[in-house]
Amino acid sequence: MRSTSLLLCSVLLSGCAASRPVAPSTAPADSTEASLARITVVHGGAGPWVVAGYRMGQAALQRLGLKAGSFDLEVAHHAPAKVQYTCIADGAAAATGASLGKLNLALVDEPDPSRVATTYRRRSTGDAVTLRPTASFVERYRDLPRERLAEAGREVLALPDSEVFEEVH
C-alpha cells in the first residue's frame, strides 16, 4: 500500500511539473487549475507574487522560442532577500523548469525593491528578455495578508500581461 501511494504521488507530481506552459489569460478553467497546481508543487502555494513570476516565465519562454525544461535557458532573478520578491523566482521555476540544481536559475541579491527584475537568456544565441512586475502590480499586491494570498494569486493568473509585468529595456 505504501509503495503504491508513493508511486501515485510521484506520477501526480511529475504530471504537474512536466506540463507545458499555458497562456493564462485565454486558458479554460481546467488549465487555470493545472497552472495553480504546477505553481503550488514548486512553491507550496499560489499567491500573487509567485503567480506573477510564473506568468513572466511563460512570456519569456514564448519570446525566446523555448519550451519548459530547456537546458538552453538561464534565469537570473534580482531581488531583495524578502519573501514576496523572492517568490517570483519560484514562479519562474514553475513555468520554465529552471532550477538551482540544474544551475540555470540564480537568485541575485538586489537590495532595492524598485529594481526587482528577472532576466531570461537563451544560452545558444545570447538572446535575452528582462521582465519586472509593473508598478501597479507592486502597489496592488504588496504586503497582502496571508488569508488573501490564494484569492489574489487566482486573480493575477487571469489579468492581462500588461497589468502584471513589463519588459525592461
Backbone as a ProteinNet text record, in pm:
[ID]
protein_1_A
[PRIMARY]
MRSTSLLLCSVLLSGCAASRPVAPSTAPADSTEASLARITVVHGGAGPWVVAGYRMGQAALQRLGLKAGSFDLEVAHHAPAKVQYTCIADGAAAATGASLGKLNLALVDEPDPSRVATTYRRRSTGDAVTLRPTASFVERYRDLPRERLAEAGREVLALPDSEVFEEVH
[TERTIARY]
81.6	0	86.3	187.1	274	345.8	400.1	471.1	375.4	251.1	151.8	121.2	107.3	81.8	197.1	320.4	437.5	443.4	412.4	413.5	307.7	187.3	80.9	119.1	173.6	218.8	324.7	417.9	524.8	468.1	372.8	310.9	235.1	158.2	82.6	173.8	279.8	371.4	445.2	489.3	562.9	470.9	344.3	249.4	232.1	231.3	217.9	343.2	458	583.7	620.4	579.2	623.3	528	418.9	322.3	381.3	326.2	375.4	311.6	373.7	318.4	181.8	97	-36.4	-51.8	-118.5	-145.8	-265.5	-241.1	-346.6	-463.7	-439.7	-547.7	-650.8	-615.4	-708.7	-735.4	-687.1	-697.6	-834	-888.6	-1012.4	-987.8	-1094.6	-1085.4	-996.5	-1003.8	-920.9	-772.7	-736.4	-597.1	-554.1	-645.3	-617.7	-583.1	-662.4	-637.5	-504.4	-472.3	-344.5	-227.6	-241.3	-134.6	-115.6	-225.5	-217.1	-154.5	-185.9	-126.9	23.3	67.6	211.7	285	225.7	287.3	296.6	189.5	184.8	284.5	305.3	403.5	542.7	576	708.7	718.5	615	623.6	551.8	454.5	377.9	250.8	227.3	107.5	108.8	2.5	-6.4	-55.8	23.2	-8.6	27.2	-1.2	14.5	157.2	255	392.8	450	422.4	469.7	395.3	267.8	191.3	245.9	283.1	344.7	473.3	555.5	677.7	648.6	544.2	501	461.3	381.8	338.3	456.6	551.1	671	751.6	766.3	840.3	776	643.3	572.6	598	587.9	608.8	751.4	847.1	987.6	1013.5	958.8	975.7	922.4	805.7	745.5	833.8	880.9	962.8	1096.5	1151.6	1281.7	1268.9	1147.2	1124.4	1172.8	1155.3	1198.8	1080.1	1098.8	998	1040.2	942.5	971.9	1065.8	1163	1258.7	1384.2	1391	1506.3	1633.7	1738.7	1869	1937.5	1874.5	1927.6	1887.6	1806.8	1758.2	1839.1	1864.2	1930.6	1843.1	1812.9	1726	1800.5	1801.7	1861.6	1756.2	1718.8	1618.4	1687.9	1670.9	1731.9	1625.5	1649.1	1550.2	1612.4	1548.9	1591.7	1558.8	1627	1600.9	1478.4	1364	1235.8	1134.2	1053	966.8	886	809.2	724.7	806.8	921.6	1004.4	1073.4	1116.8	1183.5	1084.2	957.7	855.5	852.7	886.6	887.1	979.8	1093	1187.6	1124.4	1044.2	975.3	873.3	807.6	714.5	786.4	903.5	984.6	1023.7	1059.6	1096.1	977.3	858.4	739.1	704.8	722.7	689.5	794.6	921.5	1029.9	1100.3	1091.4	1166.5	1309.6	1348.2	1482.3	1491.8	1611.9	1628.1	1770.6	1784.8	1917.7	2002.5	1942.4	2015.7	2067.7	1995.4	2041.1	2135.7	2158	2246.3	2200.6	2069	2020.5	1918.9	1917.7	1837.8	1924.4	1930.9	2011.5	1928.3	1946.3	1886.2	1998.5	1983.6	2087	2036.3	2115.1	2073.7	2069.4	1952.6	1931.8	1857.1	1926.5	1864.3	1746.3	1742.8	1640.4	1516.3	1403.2	1283	1232.3	1264.9	1218.6	1296	1401.6	1482.7	1463.3	1356.2	1324.7	1303.3	1372.1	1359	1414.7	1365.8	1412.5	1459.3	1581.5	1635.8	1636.3	1581.1	1575.1	1664.7	1761.7	1857.9	1866.4	1863.5	1884.1	2033.9	2093.3	2238.6	2294.5	2228.8	2283.8	2291.4	2204.8	2203.2	2242.3	2234.1	2259.5	2138.1	2029.5	1907.6	1855.7	1807.3	1759.4	1640	1559.2	1448.4	1448.4	1432.1	1424.5	1285.7	1219.2	1083.3	1077.2	985.7	967.3	818.1	777.2	637.9	611.3	491.2	456.1	441	454	436.9	296.3	196.6	59.1	42.9	110.6	105.9	166	283	352.1	263.5	205.3	120	-2.9	-62	-185.5	-163.7	-47.7	-28.3	80.8	143.6	248.4	187.1	249.6	215.1	69.3	14.9	-121.6	-124.4	-235.1	-247.8	-255	-203.5	-198.8	-333	-439.6	-570.7	-619.4	-555	-592.8	-503.5	-395.5	-296.6	-352.8	-425.2	-476.5	-573.5	-663.5	-759.6	-686.6	-586.5	-510.4	-428.4	-373.6	-298.2	-385.4	-504.8	-601.2	-635.4	-651.2	-680.7	-567	-442.3	-326	-313.5	-350.7	-344	-434.7	-543.1	-640.2	-616.9	-528.8	-505.2	-430.4	-448.1	-366.2	-219	-129.6	14.5	52.5	-2.7	35.4	3.6	-84.2	-115	-27.2	45.4	127.5	275.9	324.7	468.1	492.9	617.7	661.2	806.4	845.8	982.5	1071.8	1191.9	1291.3	1381.9	1396.2	1482	1613.3
-119.1	0	126	125.8	243.5	269.4	165.7	184.9	228.5	181.5	225.2	372.6	415	556.9	643	599.6	675.5	683.8	573	571	666.7	663.8	751.6	898	931.4	1069.7	1110.8	1022.3	1050.9	1079.6	998.8	1018	1149.8	1178.8	1303.2	1424.3	1421.3	1535.3	1552.9	1445.4	1460.1	1510.8	1474.9	1525.1	1674.8	1726.6	1871.1	1943.4	1890.7	1959.5	1955.3	1852.1	1836.5	1899.3	1957.3	2014.6	2133.1	2158.5	2270.3	2399.9	2514.6	2643.2	2667.6	2741.4	2773.7	2924.6	2981.7	3125.2	3149.6	3195.8	3205.1	3295.2	3404.3	3497.4	3439.4	3334.7	3273.9	3127.9	3082.1	2942.1	2909.8	2790	2748.1	2720.8	2708.1	2692.4	2575.3	2461.8	2348.3	2377	2460.2	2500	2592.5	2674.3	2759.4	2672	2569	2478.3	2405.6	2364.6	2296	2390.5	2515.1	2614.1	2636.8	2653.9	2673.9	2552.5	2433.4	2311.3	2306.7	2340.8	2342.1	2440.3	2557.8	2660.1	2610.2	2549.9	2501.8	2389.5	2302.3	2193.6	2252.1	2357.6	2418.5	2506.4	2584.1	2689.8	2660	2571.1	2542.1	2623.6	2711.1	2794.5	2871.5	2948	3021.4	3163.8	3239.7	3379.6	3466.2	3594.9	3682.7	3697.2	3696.8	3719.1	3597.5	3478.7	3358.4	3340.3	3375	3367.4	3468.9	3586.6	3684.8	3628.2	3563.6	3501.4	3392.8	3317.8	3212.4	3274.6	3379.6	3447.7	3505.7	3564	3619.8	3509.1	3395.8	3282.9	3230.4	3221	3176.4	3271.3	3400.5	3500.6	3494.4	3477.5	3471.3	3349.7	3234.7	3115.3	3140.3	3199.2	3227.3	3322.3	3429.7	3528.8	3470.8	3379	3320.5	3194.5	3149.8	3031.2	2902.8	2894.6	2776.2	2706.6	2580.4	2503.4	2489.5	2469.3	2446	2326.2	2337.3	2229.3	2239.4	2338.7	2354	2384.5	2313.1	2340.8	2459.1	2511.8	2627.8	2758.1	2748.6	2866.2	2892	3018.8	3063.7	3175.1	3166	3262.7	3324.1	3457.7	3528.8	3624.4	3599.6	3684.2	3776.6	3906.1	4009.5	4062.7	4044.4	4086.5	4095.7	4175.3	4173.9	4037.7	4004	3876.8	3893	3916.6	3931.3	3846	3776	3672.5	3711.5	3815.2	3837.1	3858.1	3924	3948.4	3821.5	3736.9	3613.2	3508	3522.5	3429.1	3426.2	3537.8	3545.9	3440.2	3413.6	3312.8	3174.2	3141.5	3012	3004.5	3115.4	3118.8	3097.1	3158.7	3137.9	2991.6	2929.7	2787.6	2701.1	2731.5	2653.3	2662.6	2779.5	2799.1	2742.9	2757.6	2727.8	2594.9	2543.7	2423	2453.4	2581.2	2618	2586.1	2550.5	2518.3	2543.7	2557.3	2571.9	2449.1	2332.3	2207.5	2191	2243.7	2236.5	2351.4	2437	2553.1	2649	2654.6	2752.9	2849.6	2854.3	2952.2	3012.6	3144.2	3213.3	3322.5	3337.4	3446.7	3544.9	3666.4	3768.3	3874.7	3901.7	4000	4139.2	4200.1	4337.8	4407.3	4484.3	4542.5	4637.4	4699.1	4797.7	4729.7	4726.5	4660.8	4718.7	4843.6	4903.3	4849.3	4772.1	4716.7	4566.3	4512.7	4370.1	4343.1	4242.1	4205.1	4064.4	3998.8	3865	3865	3817.4	3808.2	3662.2	3637.8	3505.7	3512.3	3421.5	3425.5	3290.4	3292.8	3172	3158.2	3057.3	3040.9	3029.4	2954.1	2927.1	3049.8	3147.6	3266.2	3393.3	3390.8	3511.6	3603.2	3569	3649.7	3649	3763.9	3774	3867.7	3846.8	3935.8	3953.8	4078.4	4109.6	4164	4102.8	4139.6	4177	4268.5	4308.3	4330.8	4318.1	4348.9	4497	4527.7	4668.1	4739.1	4869.1	4948.2	4928.6	4919.3	4899.8	4762.3	4660.3	4527.5	4533.9	4594.9	4604.5	4676.3	4786.6	4863.8	4783	4713.5	4638.4	4515.6	4447.3	4318.1	4316.4	4428	4432	4411.1	4321.9	4300.9	4261.9	4175.3	4126.5	4035.2	4033.2	3937.4	3795.2	3699.7	3559.2	3506.4	3543.1	3489.6	3537.5	3636	3685.3	3631.8	3560.6	3522.4	3432.2	3326.6	3233.1	3303.1	3382.7	3456.6	3554	3622.8	3719.2	3648	3531	3454.8	3413.3	3367.1	3328.7	3451.8	3566.2	3691.5	3728.5	3717.7	3753.1	3660.6	3536.4	3441.4	3485.5	3557	3597.8	3738.7	3816.7	3953.5	3955.4	4061.7	4077.6	4094.5	4048.1	4060.3	4202.2	4301.1	4440.6	4491	4423.6	4461.7	4389.1	4288.3	4206.6	4239.9	4248.4	4270	4352.9	4402	4480.5	4445.7	4474	4448.1	4565.5	4533.7	4634.2	4651.3	4772.9	4796.8	4857.9
0	0	0	86.8	96	-36.1	-99.1	-225.7	-335.1	-331.9	-430	-410.9	-286.4	-258.6	-304.7	-278.8	-322.4	-473.8	-540.6	-685.9	-739.8	-682.5	-726.8	-706.7	-590.6	-565.7	-665.8	-693.6	-788.5	-927.4	-971.2	-1102.5	-1106.9	-1001.4	-998.8	-1000.3	-919.4	-914.6	-1045.7	-1105.6	-1230.9	-1340.7	-1336.4	-1435.2	-1423.7	-1303.4	-1284.7	-1329.6	-1292.7	-1320.1	-1467.1	-1538.7	-1676.6	-1777.9	-1732.1	-1824.7	-1898.8	-2017.1	-2096	-2050.3	-2084.3	-2043.1	-2106	-2036.8	-2083.2	-2079.7	-2177	-2175.9	-2083.8	-1960.1	-1860.8	-1899	-1968	-1995.9	-2092.1	-2167.5	-2260.8	-2226	-2113.4	-2075.9	-2018	-2049.9	-1985.8	-1837	-1760.9	-1615.5	-1574	-1645.6	-1604.2	-1623.8	-1721.3	-1737.9	-1625	-1577.4	-1461.8	-1342.5	-1319.5	-1207	-1224.5	-1346.9	-1372.5	-1347.4	-1388.3	-1364.6	-1215	-1143.1	-998.2	-930.4	-978.8	-922.4	-947.6	-1069.3	-1100.2	-1009.8	-992.8	-907.9	-764.3	-715.6	-577.5	-553.8	-651	-636.2	-611.5	-682.8	-669.5	-545.2	-517.8	-416.7	-284.9	-289	-168	-157.6	-250.5	-255.9	-386.1	-410.3	-536.7	-511.6	-435.7	-410.2	-530.2	-521.8	-638.4	-689.4	-601.7	-646.1	-718.1	-670	-738.5	-871.3	-873.5	-998.7	-1099.3	-1053.2	-1143.5	-1203.4	-1120.9	-1170.7	-1272.8	-1249.4	-1342.8	-1476.6	-1470.3	-1592.1	-1668.1	-1594.8	-1657.5	-1724.3	-1657	-1713	-1839.9	-1840.6	-1961.4	-2078.5	-2051.5	-2156.9	-2209.8	-2119.3	-2160.7	-2248.9	-2212.1	-2295.6	-2435.7	-2443	-2573.7	-2655	-2592.9	-2664.4	-2708.9	-2629.4	-2663.2	-2748.5	-2772.4	-2854.3	-2787.9	-2656.8	-2581.6	-2517.8	-2485.2	-2413.4	-2268.6	-2181.5	-2039.8	-2027.6	-1940.1	-1917.6	-2003	-2090.3	-2178.8	-2100.3	-2133.6	-2073.1	-2142.4	-2246.3	-2318.1	-2249.1	-2143.5	-2072.9	-1946.6	-1921.8	-1799.6	-1740.4	-1610.7	-1544.4	-1426.5	-1420.5	-1307.4	-1251.1	-1125.4	-1060.4	-962.2	-982.9	-899.6	-804	-673.2	-574.2	-436.2	-348.3	-208.6	-147.6	-42.1	26.9	116.9	53.8	122.2	48.8	127.5	73.6	-49.9	-51.1	-168.3	-295.3	-283.5	-401.4	-450.9	-359.6	-399.8	-448.5	-414.5	-463.5	-616.2	-677.4	-823.8	-883.2	-817.7	-868.1	-870.1	-768.8	-769.4	-882.4	-911.1	-1023.2	-1155.4	-1168.4	-1289	-1301.9	-1190.4	-1191.4	-1232.1	-1180.5	-1213.3	-1361.4	-1420.5	-1562	-1656	-1619.2	-1714.3	-1690.4	-1568.7	-1534.7	-1493.9	-1490.9	-1444.3	-1295.2	-1249.9	-1107.7	-1062.2	-930.8	-872	-901.9	-892.4	-914.4	-1055.4	-1153.3	-1292.6	-1326	-1227.6	-1242.8	-1352.5	-1374.5	-1471.5	-1409.5	-1275.8	-1202.8	-1093.6	-1091	-989.5	-924.3	-793.7	-719	-688.8	-739.4	-725.4	-628.1	-522.9	-423	-484.1	-475.3	-519.6	-406.1	-324.9	-205.7	-233.3	-349.2	-381.6	-441.8	-369.4	-421.2	-553.7	-581.3	-707.1	-827.5	-802.6	-911.1	-928.1	-872.6	-889.1	-1037.5	-1089.7	-1230.2	-1251	-1353.7	-1386.9	-1532.1	-1552.9	-1687.8	-1731	-1848.2	-1909.8	-2032.3	-2040.6	-2151.5	-2218.7	-2351.2	-2430.1	-2451.7	-2390	-2392.1	-2532.9	-2620	-2753	-2841.8	-2818.2	-2904.2	-2830.9	-2698	-2620.4	-2612	-2683	-2675.6	-2532.6	-2487.7	-2350.3	-2342.5	-2242.5	-2210.7	-2058.9	-2016.1	-1873.6	-1844.8	-1748.2	-1711.5	-1564.5	-1531.7	-1392	-1366.9	-1242.1	-1210	-1237	-1283.7	-1306.1	-1171.9	-1173.8	-1051.4	-994.3	-1082	-1032.6	-968.4	-1022.1	-959.8	-819.7	-808.6	-679.1	-577.5	-618.3	-527.8	-485.3	-578.2	-551.7	-463.9	-479.4	-413.1	-305.6	-279.6	-177.3	-38.6	38	178.8	204.1	120.6	144.3	266.4	338.6	449.3	394.1	468.8	425.3	377.7	444.8	408.6	271.5	212.6	79.1	-32	1	-99.7	-209.5	-174.5	-275.8	-370.9	-316.3	-398.4	-491.5	-439.3	-519.7	-627.1	-595.9	-695.8	-812.3	-782.3	-887.5	-972.8	-907.8	-976.9	-1072.4	-1026	-1107.7	-1228.4	-1212.4	-1324.4	-1439.3	-1408.4	-1510.1	-1566.2	-1505.6	-1552.2	-1685.8	-1763.4	-1884.2	-1845.3	-1930.2	-1903.9	-1864.7	-1935.1	-1913.3	-1772.6	-1700.7	-1562.5	-1462	-1509	-1419.5	-1434.2	-1556.8	-1578.6	-1703	-1711.5	-1826.4	-1858	-1980.5	-2021.8	-1980.7	-1935.4	-1900.4	-2022	-2066.2	-2184.7	-2146.5
[MASK]
+++++++++++++++++++++++++++++++++++++++++++++++++++++++++++++++++++++++++++++++++++++++++++++++++++++++++++++++++++++++++++++++++++++++++++++++++++++++++++++++++++++++++

